[in-house]
Amino acid sequence: LVASGTASNHDGLKWFLAEVWPGVRAALPKVRLRVCGSVCSLLAEAEITEGVELVGVVPQLSREYSRAALCIAPLLCGSGLKIKVIEAWGHGRAVVGTPVAMQGLTEFEGKCAVTADNPASFIDAIVGLLCDVTRRQEMEAKARRAIGENFSPSAALRPLLEWFAKPQPKNSL
């Protein structure tokens, strides 16, 4: 998980650690959760459970993403496109996220992300992806493709450049 120190990130992480993480650990006792970002400073000692590493703010997230088997986005509230999901895809990682985390990204459901709307489905999605390497690798490839086709600078600028390339009507005044 990569998250800034906002209340919504803190609330989502607390929910995940209390409701989802114990089930993930029960299924996969050796699994580890690395939490990066300033959200780490908001967690109380009692909220940190076994298998959770608080990494904090790091100068280069690429190393953390390369170590990760997948990423989570356990947001319970928020609005707009969630950059944490797009960033994870940009690093070629599949994401398991809540419906809030996937707002505006539903077309990618099942391709490079799994949406989980309750603790049991979140646990199933994480355990399933960690155990099914082939499916996870397929999702990672689709994540990279989604970034290139939809979120890269060239994809973002394409409509504007196409508009400029069209002949413009002459002003009749």
MODELLER restraints for C-alpha pairs under 7 A, 6 or more apart:
rsr = mdl.restraints
at = mdl.atoms
rsr.add(forms.Gaussian(group=physical.xy_distance, feature=features.Distance(at['CA:1:A'], at['CA:34:A']), mean=6.41, stdev=0.5))
rsr.add(forms.Gaussian(group=physical.xy_distance, feature=features.Distance(at['CA:1:A'], at['CA:35:A']), mean=4.89, stdev=0.5))
rsr.add(forms.Gaussian(group=physical.xy_distance, feature=features.Distance(at['CA:1:A'], at['CA:36:A']), mean=6.08, stdev=0.5))
rsr.add(forms.Gaussian(group=physical.xy_distance, feature=features.Distance(at['CA:1:A'], at['CA:71:A']), mean=5.76, stdev=0.5))
rsr.add(forms.Gaussian(group=physical.xy_distance, feature=features.Distance(at['CA:1:A'], at['CA:72:A']), mean=5.53, stdev=0.5))
rsr.add(forms.Gaussian(group=physical.xy_distance, feature=features.Distance(at['CA:1:A'], at['CA:73:A']), mean=6.84, stdev=0.5))
rsr.add(forms.Gaussian(group=physical.xy_distance, feature=features.Distance(at['CA:2:A'], at['CA:35:A']), mean=6.03, stdev=0.5))
rsr.add(forms.Gaussian(group=physical.xy_distance, feature=features.Distance(at['CA:2:A'], at['CA:36:A']), mean=4.69, stdev=0.5))
rsr.add(forms.Gaussian(group=physical.xy_distance, feature=features.Distance(at['CA:2:A'], at['CA:37:A']), mean=5.64, stdev=0.5))
rsr.add(forms.Gaussian(group=physical.xy_distance, feature=features.Distance(at['CA:2:A'], at['CA:84:A']), mean=6.75, stdev=0.5))
rsr.add(forms.Gaussian(group=physical.xy_distance, feature=features.Distance(at['CA:3:A'], at['CA:9:A']), mean=6.22, stdev=0.5))
rsr.add(forms.Gaussian(group=physical.xy_distance, feature=features.Distance(at['CA:3:A'], at['CA:36:A']), mean=6.38, stdev=0.5))
rsr.add(forms.Gaussian(group=physical.xy_distance, feature=features.Distance(at['CA:3:A'], at['CA:37:A']), mean=5.08, stdev=0.5))
rsr.add(forms.Gaussian(group=physical.xy_distance, feature=features.Distance(at['CA:3:A'], at['CA:38:A']), mean=6.72, stdev=0.5))
rsr.add(forms.Gaussian(group=physical.xy_distance, feature=features.Distance(at['CA:3:A'], at['CA:39:A']), mean=5.72, stdev=0.5))
rsr.add(forms.Gaussian(group=physical.xy_distance, feature=features.Distance(at['CA:4:A'], at['CA:37:A']), mean=5.25, stdev=0.5))
rsr.add(forms.Gaussian(group=physical.xy_distance, feature=features.Distance(at['CA:4:A'], at['CA:38:A']), mean=4.84, stdev=0.5))
rsr.add(forms.Gaussian(group=physical.xy_distance, feature=features.Distance(at['CA:4:A'], at['CA:39:A']), mean=5.01, stdev=0.5))
rsr.add(forms.Gaussian(group=physical.xy_distance, feature=features.Distance(at['CA:5:A'], at['CA:38:A']), mean=4.66, stdev=0.5))
rsr.add(forms.Gaussian(group=physical.xy_distance, feature=features.Distance(at['CA:5:A'], at['CA:39:A']), mean=3.83, stdev=0.5))
rsr.add(forms.Gaussian(group=physical.xy_distance, feature=features.Distance(at['CA:5:A'], at['CA:42:A']), mean=6.69, stdev=0.5))
rsr.add(forms.Gaussian(group=physical.xy_distance, feature=features.Distance(at['CA:6:A'], at['CA:39:A']), mean=6.83, stdev=0.5))
rsr.add(forms.Gaussian(group=physical.xy_distance, feature=features.Distance(at['CA:8:A'], at['CA:75:A']), mean=6.64, stdev=0.5))
rsr.add(forms.Gaussian(group=physical.xy_distance, feature=features.Distance(at['CA:8:A'], at['CA:76:A']), mean=6.95, stdev=0.5))
rsr.add(forms.Gaussian(group=physical.xy_distance, feature=features.Distance(at['CA:8:A'], at['CA:77:A']), mean=6.03, stdev=0.5))
rsr.add(forms.Gaussian(group=physical.xy_distance, feature=features.Distance(at['CA:8:A'], at['CA:78:A']), mean=6.73, stdev=0.5))
rsr.add(forms.Gaussian(group=physical.xy_distance, feature=features.Distance(at['CA:9:A'], at['CA:39:A']), mean=6.79, stdev=0.5))
rsr.add(forms.Gaussian(group=physical.xy_distance, feature=features.Distance(at['CA:9:A'], at['CA:75:A']), mean=6.33, stdev=0.5))
rsr.add(forms.Gaussian(group=physical.xy_distance, feature=features.Distance(at['CA:10:A'], at['CA:39:A']), mean=6.05, stdev=0.5))
rsr.add(forms.Gaussian(group=physical.xy_distance, feature=features.Distance(at['CA:10:A'], at['CA:42:A']), mean=6.72, stdev=0.5))
rsr.add(forms.Gaussian(group=physical.xy_distance, feature=features.Distance(at['CA:12:A'], at['CA:74:A']), mean=5.05, stdev=0.5))
rsr.add(forms.Gaussian(group=physical.xy_distance, feature=features.Distance(at['CA:12:A'], at['CA:75:A']), mean=4.62, stdev=0.5))
rsr.add(forms.Gaussian(group=physical.xy_distance, feature=features.Distance(at['CA:12:A'], at['CA:76:A']), mean=5.47, stdev=0.5))
rsr.add(forms.Gaussian(group=physical.xy_distance, feature=features.Distance(at['CA:13:A'], at['CA:74:A']), mean=6.34, stdev=0.5))
rsr.add(forms.Gaussian(group=physical.xy_distance, feature=features.Distance(at['CA:14:A'], at['CA:47:A']), mean=6.84, stdev=0.5))
rsr.add(forms.Gaussian(group=physical.xy_distance, feature=features.Distance(at['CA:16:A'], at['CA:74:A']), mean=6.32, stdev=0.5))
rsr.add(forms.Gaussian(group=physical.xy_distance, feature=features.Distance(at['CA:19:A'], at['CA:119:A']), mean=5.88, stdev=0.5))
rsr.add(forms.Gaussian(group=physical.xy_distance, feature=features.Distance(at['CA:20:A'], at['CA:119:A']), mean=5.10, stdev=0.5))
rsr.add(forms.Gaussian(group=physical.xy_distance, feature=features.Distance(at['CA:20:A'], at['CA:122:A']), mean=6.69, stdev=0.5))
rsr.add(forms.Gaussian(group=physical.xy_distance, feature=features.Distance(at['CA:20:A'], at['CA:123:A']), mean=5.92, stdev=0.5))
rsr.add(forms.Gaussian(group=physical.xy_distance, feature=features.Distance(at['CA:23:A'], at['CA:123:A']), mean=6.16, stdev=0.5))
rsr.add(forms.Gaussian(group=physical.xy_distance, feature=features.Distance(at['CA:24:A'], at['CA:123:A']), mean=5.49, stdev=0.5))
rsr.add(forms.Gaussian(group=physical.xy_distance, feature=features.Distance(at['CA:24:A'], at['CA:127:A']), mean=6.49, stdev=0.5))
rsr.add(forms.Gaussian(group=physical.xy_distance, feature=features.Distance(at['CA:25:A'], at['CA:31:A']), mean=6.43, stdev=0.5))
rsr.add(forms.Gaussian(group=physical.xy_distance, feature=features.Distance(at['CA:31:A'], at['CA:51:A']), mean=6.72, stdev=0.5))
rsr.add(forms.Gaussian(group=physical.xy_distance, feature=features.Distance(at['CA:32:A'], at['CA:51:A']), mean=4.78, stdev=0.5))
rsr.add(forms.Gaussian(group=physical.xy_distance, feature=features.Distance(at['CA:32:A'], at['CA:52:A']), mean=5.88, stdev=0.5))
rsr.add(forms.Gaussian(group=physical.xy_distance, feature=features.Distance(at['CA:33:A'], at['CA:51:A']), mean=6.18, stdev=0.5))
rsr.add(forms.Gaussian(group=physical.xy_distance, feature=features.Distance(at['CA:33:A'], at['CA:52:A']), mean=4.77, stdev=0.5))
rsr.add(forms.Gaussian(group=physical.xy_distance, feature=features.Distance(at['CA:33:A'], at['CA:53:A']), mean=6.08, stdev=0.5))
rsr.add(forms.Gaussian(group=physical.xy_distance, feature=features.Distance(at['CA:34:A'], at['CA:52:A']), mean=6.03, stdev=0.5))
rsr.add(forms.Gaussian(group=physical.xy_distance, feature=features.Distance(at['CA:34:A'], at['CA:53:A']), mean=4.80, stdev=0.5))
rsr.add(forms.Gaussian(group=physical.xy_distance, feature=features.Distance(at['CA:34:A'], at['CA:54:A']), mean=6.05, stdev=0.5))
rsr.add(forms.Gaussian(group=physical.xy_distance, feature=features.Distance(at['CA:34:A'], at['CA:55:A']), mean=6.44, stdev=0.5))
rsr.add(forms.Gaussian(group=physical.xy_distance, feature=features.Distance(at['CA:35:A'], at['CA:53:A']), mean=6.15, stdev=0.5))
rsr.add(forms.Gaussian(group=physical.xy_distance, feature=features.Distance(at['CA:35:A'], at['CA:54:A']), mean=4.97, stdev=0.5))
rsr.add(forms.Gaussian(group=physical.xy_distance, feature=features.Distance(at['CA:35:A'], at['CA:55:A']), mean=5.64, stdev=0.5))
rsr.add(forms.Gaussian(group=physical.xy_distance, feature=features.Distance(at['CA:35:A'], at['CA:56:A']), mean=6.82, stdev=0.5))
rsr.add(forms.Gaussian(group=physical.xy_distance, feature=features.Distance(at['CA:36:A'], at['CA:54:A']), mean=6.52, stdev=0.5))
rsr.add(forms.Gaussian(group=physical.xy_distance, feature=features.Distance(at['CA:36:A'], at['CA:55:A']), mean=5.02, stdev=0.5))
rsr.add(forms.Gaussian(group=physical.xy_distance, feature=features.Distance(at['CA:36:A'], at['CA:56:A']), mean=4.71, stdev=0.5))
rsr.add(forms.Gaussian(group=physical.xy_distance, feature=features.Distance(at['CA:36:A'], at['CA:57:A']), mean=5.90, stdev=0.5))
rsr.add(forms.Gaussian(group=physical.xy_distance, feature=features.Distance(at['CA:37:A'], at['CA:56:A']), mean=4.66, stdev=0.5))
rsr.add(forms.Gaussian(group=physical.xy_distance, feature=features.Distance(at['CA:37:A'], at['CA:57:A']), mean=4.33, stdev=0.5))
rsr.add(forms.Gaussian(group=physical.xy_distance, feature=features.Distance(at['CA:38:A'], at['CA:56:A']), mean=5.74, stdev=0.5))
rsr.add(forms.Gaussian(group=physical.xy_distance, feature=features.Distance(at['CA:38:A'], at['CA:57:A']), mean=5.72, stdev=0.5))
rsr.add(forms.Gaussian(group=physical.xy_distance, feature=features.Distance(at['CA:40:A'], at['CA:54:A']), mean=5.85, stdev=0.5))
rsr.add(forms.Gaussian(group=physical.xy_distance, feature=features.Distance(at['CA:40:A'], at['CA:56:A']), mean=5.49, stdev=0.5))
rsr.add(forms.Gaussian(group=physical.xy_distance, feature=features.Distance(at['CA:65:A'], at['CA:91:A']), mean=6.33, stdev=0.5))
rsr.add(forms.Gaussian(group=physical.xy_distance, feature=features.Distance(at['CA:70:A'], at['CA:93:A']), mean=5.39, stdev=0.5))
rsr.add(forms.Gaussian(group=physical.xy_distance, feature=features.Distance(at['CA:70:A'], at['CA:94:A']), mean=5.26, stdev=0.5))
rsr.add(forms.Gaussian(group=physical.xy_distance, feature=features.Distance(at['CA:70:A'], at['CA:95:A']), mean=5.97, stdev=0.5))
rsr.add(forms.Gaussian(group=physical.xy_distance, feature=features.Distance(at['CA:71:A'], at['CA:88:A']), mean=6.69, stdev=0.5))
rsr.add(forms.Gaussian(group=physical.xy_distance, feature=features.Distance(at['CA:71:A'], at['CA:93:A']), mean=6.46, stdev=0.5))
rsr.add(forms.Gaussian(group=physical.xy_distance, feature=features.Distance(at['CA:71:A'], at['CA:94:A']), mean=6.28, stdev=0.5))
rsr.add(forms.Gaussian(group=physical.xy_distance, feature=features.Distance(at['CA:71:A'], at['CA:95:A']), mean=4.78, stdev=0.5))
rsr.add(forms.Gaussian(group=physical.xy_distance, feature=features.Distance(at['CA:71:A'], at['CA:96:A']), mean=6.44, stdev=0.5))
rsr.add(forms.Gaussian(group=physical.xy_distance, feature=features.Distance(at['CA:72:A'], at['CA:95:A']), mean=5.41, stdev=0.5))
rsr.add(forms.Gaussian(group=physical.xy_distance, feature=features.Distance(at['CA:72:A'], at['CA:96:A']), mean=4.86, stdev=0.5))
rsr.add(forms.Gaussian(group=physical.xy_distance, feature=features.Distance(at['CA:72:A'], at['CA:97:A']), mean=5.62, stdev=0.5))
rsr.add(forms.Gaussian(group=physical.xy_distance, feature=features.Distance(at['CA:73:A'], at['CA:85:A']), mean=6.95, stdev=0.5))
rsr.add(forms.Gaussian(group=physical.xy_distance, feature=features.Distance(at['CA:73:A'], at['CA:96:A']), mean=6.23, stdev=0.5))
rsr.add(forms.Gaussian(group=physical.xy_distance, feature=features.Distance(at['CA:73:A'], at['CA:97:A']), mean=4.36, stdev=0.5))
rsr.add(forms.Gaussian(group=physical.xy_distance, feature=features.Distance(at['CA:73:A'], at['CA:98:A']), mean=6.52, stdev=0.5))
rsr.add(forms.Gaussian(group=physical.xy_distance, feature=features.Distance(at['CA:73:A'], at['CA:101:A']), mean=5.91, stdev=0.5))
rsr.add(forms.Gaussian(group=physical.xy_distance, feature=features.Distance(at['CA:74:A'], at['CA:97:A']), mean=5.40, stdev=0.5))
rsr.add(forms.Gaussian(group=physical.xy_distance, feature=features.Distance(at['CA:74:A'], at['CA:98:A']), mean=5.43, stdev=0.5))
rsr.add(forms.Gaussian(group=physical.xy_distance, feature=features.Distance(at['CA:74:A'], at['CA:101:A']), mean=6.87, stdev=0.5))
rsr.add(forms.Gaussian(group=physical.xy_distance, feature=features.Distance(at['CA:75:A'], at['CA:98:A']), mean=5.98, stdev=0.5))
rsr.add(forms.Gaussian(group=physical.xy_distance, feature=features.Distance(at['CA:75:A'], at['CA:100:A']), mean=5.91, stdev=0.5))
rsr.add(forms.Gaussian(group=physical.xy_distance, feature=features.Distance(at['CA:75:A'], at['CA:101:A']), mean=5.48, stdev=0.5))
rsr.add(forms.Gaussian(group=physical.xy_distance, feature=features.Distance(at['CA:76:A'], at['CA:100:A']), mean=6.10, stdev=0.5))
rsr.add(forms.Gaussian(group=physical.xy_distance, feature=features.Distance(at['CA:77:A'], at['CA:100:A']), mean=6.08, stdev=0.5))
rsr.add(forms.Gaussian(group=physical.xy_distance, feature=features.Distance(at['CA:78:A'], at['CA:100:A']), mean=6.59, stdev=0.5))
rsr.add(forms.Gaussian(group=physical.xy_distance, feature=features.Distance(at['CA:80:A'], at['CA:103:A']), mean=6.94, stdev=0.5))
rsr.add(forms.Gaussian(group=physical.xy_distance, feature=features.Distance(at['CA:81:A'], at['CA:103:A']), mean=6.39, stdev=0.5))
rsr.add(forms.Gaussian(group=physical.xy_distance, feature=features.Distance(at['CA:81:A'], at['CA:104:A']), mean=6.01, stdev=0.5))
rsr.add(forms.Gaussian(group=physical.xy_distance, feature=features.Distance(at['CA:82:A'], at['CA:101:A']), mean=5.99, stdev=0.5))
rsr.add(forms.Gaussian(group=physical.xy_distance, feature=features.Distance(at['CA:85:A'], at['CA:95:A']), mean=6.75, stdev=0.5))
rsr.add(forms.Gaussian(group=physical.xy_distance, feature=features.Distance(at['CA:89:A'], at['CA:143:A']), mean=4.74, stdev=0.5))
rsr.add(forms.Gaussian(group=physical.xy_distance, feature=features.Distance(at['CA:89:A'], at['CA:144:A']), mean=6.01, stdev=0.5))
rsr.add(forms.Gaussian(group=physical.xy_distance, feature=features.Distance(at['CA:89:A'], at['CA:147:A']), mean=6.66, stdev=0.5))
rsr.add(forms.Gaussian(group=physical.xy_distance, feature=features.Distance(at['CA:90:A'], at['CA:143:A']), mean=6.96, stdev=0.5))
rsr.add(forms.Gaussian(group=physical.xy_distance, feature=features.Distance(at['CA:90:A'], at['CA:144:A']), mean=5.92, stdev=0.5))
rsr.add(forms.Gaussian(group=physical.xy_distance, feature=features.Distance(at['CA:90:A'], at['CA:147:A']), mean=5.90, stdev=0.5))
rsr.add(forms.Gaussian(group=physical.xy_distance, feature=features.Distance(at['CA:92:A'], at['CA:140:A']), mean=4.87, stdev=0.5))
rsr.add(forms.Gaussian(group=physical.xy_distance, feature=features.Distance(at['CA:92:A'], at['CA:141:A']), mean=6.64, stdev=0.5))
rsr.add(forms.Gaussian(group=physical.xy_distance, feature=features.Distance(at['CA:92:A'], at['CA:143:A']), mean=5.63, stdev=0.5))
rsr.add(forms.Gaussian(group=physical.xy_distance, feature=features.Distance(at['CA:92:A'], at['CA:144:A']), mean=5.23, stdev=0.5))
rsr.add(forms.Gaussian(group=physical.xy_distance, feature=features.Distance(at['CA:93:A'], at['CA:140:A']), mean=5.08, stdev=0.5))
rsr.add(forms.Gaussian(group=physical.xy_distance, feature=features.Distance(at['CA:93:A'], at['CA:143:A']), mean=6.70, stdev=0.5))
rsr.add(forms.Gaussian(group=physical.xy_distance, feature=features.Distance(at['CA:94:A'], at['CA:112:A']), mean=5.20, stdev=0.5))
rsr.add(forms.Gaussian(group=physical.xy_distance, feature=features.Distance(at['CA:94:A'], at['CA:113:A']), mean=5.53, stdev=0.5))
rsr.add(forms.Gaussian(group=physical.xy_distance, feature=features.Distance(at['CA:94:A'], at['CA:136:A']), mean=6.62, stdev=0.5))
rsr.add(forms.Gaussian(group=physical.xy_distance, feature=features.Distance(at['CA:94:A'], at['CA:139:A']), mean=5.65, stdev=0.5))
rsr.add(forms.Gaussian(group=physical.xy_distance, feature=features.Distance(at['CA:94:A'], at['CA:140:A']), mean=5.28, stdev=0.5))
rsr.add(forms.Gaussian(group=physical.xy_distance, feature=features.Distance(at['CA:94:A'], at['CA:143:A']), mean=6.65, stdev=0.5))
rsr.add(forms.Gaussian(group=physical.xy_distance, feature=features.Distance(at['CA:95:A'], at['CA:112:A']), mean=6.68, stdev=0.5))
rsr.add(forms.Gaussian(group=physical.xy_distance, feature=features.Distance(at['CA:95:A'], at['CA:113:A']), mean=4.65, stdev=0.5))
rsr.add(forms.Gaussian(group=physical.xy_distance, feature=features.Distance(at['CA:95:A'], at['CA:114:A']), mean=6.38, stdev=0.5))
rsr.add(forms.Gaussian(group=physical.xy_distance, feature=features.Distance(at['CA:96:A'], at['CA:113:A']), mean=5.66, stdev=0.5))
rsr.add(forms.Gaussian(group=physical.xy_distance, feature=features.Distance(at['CA:96:A'], at['CA:114:A']), mean=4.82, stdev=0.5))
rsr.add(forms.Gaussian(group=physical.xy_distance, feature=features.Distance(at['CA:96:A'], at['CA:115:A']), mean=5.92, stdev=0.5))
rsr.add(forms.Gaussian(group=physical.xy_distance, feature=features.Distance(at['CA:96:A'], at['CA:116:A']), mean=6.89, stdev=0.5))
rsr.add(forms.Gaussian(group=physical.xy_distance, feature=features.Distance(at['CA:96:A'], at['CA:125:A']), mean=6.77, stdev=0.5))
rsr.add(forms.Gaussian(group=physical.xy_distance, feature=features.Distance(at['CA:96:A'], at['CA:126:A']), mean=6.75, stdev=0.5))
rsr.add(forms.Gaussian(group=physical.xy_distance, feature=features.Distance(at['CA:97:A'], at['CA:114:A']), mean=6.38, stdev=0.5))
rsr.add(forms.Gaussian(group=physical.xy_distance, feature=features.Distance(at['CA:97:A'], at['CA:115:A']), mean=5.10, stdev=0.5))
rsr.add(forms.Gaussian(group=physical.xy_distance, feature=features.Distance(at['CA:97:A'], at['CA:116:A']), mean=5.96, stdev=0.5))
rsr.add(forms.Gaussian(group=physical.xy_distance, feature=features.Distance(at['CA:98:A'], at['CA:115:A']), mean=5.42, stdev=0.5))
rsr.add(forms.Gaussian(group=physical.xy_distance, feature=features.Distance(at['CA:98:A'], at['CA:116:A']), mean=5.08, stdev=0.5))
rsr.add(forms.Gaussian(group=physical.xy_distance, feature=features.Distance(at['CA:98:A'], at['CA:117:A']), mean=5.46, stdev=0.5))
rsr.add(forms.Gaussian(group=physical.xy_distance, feature=features.Distance(at['CA:99:A'], at['CA:115:A']), mean=5.89, stdev=0.5))
rsr.add(forms.Gaussian(group=physical.xy_distance, feature=features.Distance(at['CA:99:A'], at['CA:116:A']), mean=6.73, stdev=0.5))
rsr.add(forms.Gaussian(group=physical.xy_distance, feature=features.Distance(at['CA:99:A'], at['CA:117:A']), mean=6.12, stdev=0.5))
rsr.add(forms.Gaussian(group=physical.xy_distance, feature=features.Distance(at['CA:102:A'], at['CA:115:A']), mean=6.93, stdev=0.5))
rsr.add(forms.Gaussian(group=physical.xy_distance, feature=features.Distance(at['CA:109:A'], at['CA:115:A']), mean=6.59, stdev=0.5))
rsr.add(forms.Gaussian(group=physical.xy_distance, feature=features.Distance(at['CA:111:A'], at['CA:139:A']), mean=5.61, stdev=0.5))
rsr.add(forms.Gaussian(group=physical.xy_distance, feature=features.Distance(at['CA:111:A'], at['CA:142:A']), mean=6.20, stdev=0.5))
rsr.add(forms.Gaussian(group=physical.xy_distance, feature=features.Distance(at['CA:112:A'], at['CA:139:A']), mean=4.37, stdev=0.5))
rsr.add(forms.Gaussian(group=physical.xy_distance, feature=features.Distance(at['CA:112:A'], at['CA:140:A']), mean=6.26, stdev=0.5))
rsr.add(forms.Gaussian(group=physical.xy_distance, feature=features.Distance(at['CA:112:A'], at['CA:142:A']), mean=5.57, stdev=0.5))
rsr.add(forms.Gaussian(group=physical.xy_distance, feature=features.Distance(at['CA:112:A'], at['CA:143:A']), mean=4.92, stdev=0.5))
rsr.add(forms.Gaussian(group=physical.xy_distance, feature=features.Distance(at['CA:114:A'], at['CA:125:A']), mean=6.74, stdev=0.5))
rsr.add(forms.Gaussian(group=physical.xy_distance, feature=features.Distance(at['CA:116:A'], at['CA:122:A']), mean=4.84, stdev=0.5))
rsr.add(forms.Gaussian(group=physical.xy_distance, feature=features.Distance(at['CA:129:A'], at['CA:135:A']), mean=6.80, stdev=0.5))
rsr.add(forms.Gaussian(group=physical.xy_distance, feature=features.Distance(at['CA:129:A'], at['CA:136:A']), mean=5.50, stdev=0.5))
rsr.add(forms.Gaussian(group=physical.xy_distance, feature=features.Distance(at['CA:148:A'], at['CA:155:A']), mean=7.00, stdev=0.5))
rsr.add(forms.Gaussian(group=physical.xy_distance, feature=features.Distance(at['CA:149:A'], at['CA:155:A']), mean=5.89, stdev=0.5))
rsr.add(forms.Gaussian(group=physical.xy_distance, feature=features.Distance(at['CA:150:A'], at['CA:156:A']), mean=6.88, stdev=0.5))
